[in-house]
Amino acid sequence: MIKVKNGIFKYKTLKIKISDQDSGIYSYEAFIDGNWMALSFNPKTNLITYDLKDIPLEGSEHTLEIFITDLVGNQSNIKAILYKK
């Protein structure tokens, strides 16, 4: 399950909760404005995090895409629009 709400962000770290009730997470990757993001995953909290300082974000509107695969090969993805304050 991926939960991301379109919205305004003003923080330096992006935190996204991901989970799979049945088999568990096998792989994940994300892109912001088409740029690959080097994510960190904490399996205890099911949070992937990213330091937004790693990619310079010009302007206020940004597209976030997340791709996740579980241990049996099911894939899930989401696309969200984020606004930088």
C-alpha positions as CSV (number, residue, x, y, z in Angstrom):
1,M,0.0,0.0,0.0
2,I,1.3,3.4,-0.9
3,K,-0.2,6.6,0.6
4,V,0.8,9.9,-0.8
5,K,-1.4,13.0,-0.7
6,N,-1.0,15.8,-3.2
7,G,-0.1,18.8,-1.1
8,I,2.3,21.5,-0.1
9,F,5.6,20.6,1.5
10,K,8.0,22.9,3.3
11,Y,10.3,20.4,5.0
12,K,13.8,19.3,4.0
13,T,13.0,15.6,4.3
14,L,10.3,13.7,2.4
15,K,8.8,10.8,4.4
16,I,6.5,8.3,2.7
17,K,4.9,5.3,4.4
18,I,4.8,2.1,2.3
19,S,3.7,-1.4,3.3
20,D,2.6,-4.8,2.0
21,Q,0.4,-6.8,4.3
22,D,1.1,-10.2,2.8
23,S,4.6,-10.9,1.5
24,G,6.6,-7.7,2.3
25,I,8.4,-5.1,0.2
26,Y,11.0,-6.4,-2.3
27,S,12.0,-3.2,-4.1
28,Y,11.2,0.4,-4.3
29,E,12.3,3.4,-6.3
30,A,11.1,7.0,-6.7
31,F,11.6,9.9,-9.0
32,I,10.9,13.6,-8.5
33,D,10.6,15.6,-11.7
34,G,12.1,12.5,-13.5
35,N,15.2,12.5,-11.3
36,W,16.0,9.3,-9.5
37,M,15.9,9.6,-5.7
38,A,18.3,7.7,-3.4
39,L,15.8,6.6,-0.7
40,S,16.4,5.1,2.7
41,F,13.9,2.5,4.0
42,N,13.2,1.7,7.6
43,P,11.3,-1.7,7.8
44,K,10.3,-1.1,11.4
45,T,8.3,2.1,10.6
46,N,7.7,1.3,6.9
47,L,9.0,4.7,6.0
48,I,11.0,5.6,3.0
49,T,12.8,8.9,3.4
50,Y,14.7,11.3,1.2
51,D,16.7,14.4,1.9
52,L,15.3,17.0,-0.5
53,K,18.6,18.9,-0.5
54,D,20.0,16.2,-2.8
55,I,18.1,17.4,-5.8
56,P,17.8,21.1,-6.5
57,L,14.1,21.8,-6.9
58,E,13.4,24.8,-9.2
59,G,9.9,26.4,-9.1
60,S,7.0,25.3,-6.9
61,E,5.3,22.4,-8.6
62,H,7.0,19.0,-8.7
63,T,5.9,15.5,-9.8
64,L,6.7,12.5,-7.5
65,E,6.5,9.0,-8.9
66,I,7.0,5.9,-6.7
67,F,7.3,2.3,-7.9
68,I,7.1,-0.6,-5.4
69,T,7.3,-4.4,-5.9
70,D,6.4,-6.9,-3.3
71,L,8.1,-10.3,-2.7
72,V,5.8,-12.2,-5.0
73,G,6.2,-9.7,-7.9
74,N,3.1,-7.6,-7.5
75,Q,3.8,-4.0,-8.5
76,S,2.2,-0.8,-7.4
77,N,2.9,2.8,-8.4
78,I,1.7,6.3,-7.7
79,K,2.1,9.7,-9.1
80,A,1.5,12.8,-7.1
81,I,1.9,16.5,-7.5
82,L,3.7,18.3,-4.7
83,Y,4.0,22.0,-4.2
84,K,7.1,23.5,-2.6
85,K,6.4,26.4,-0.3
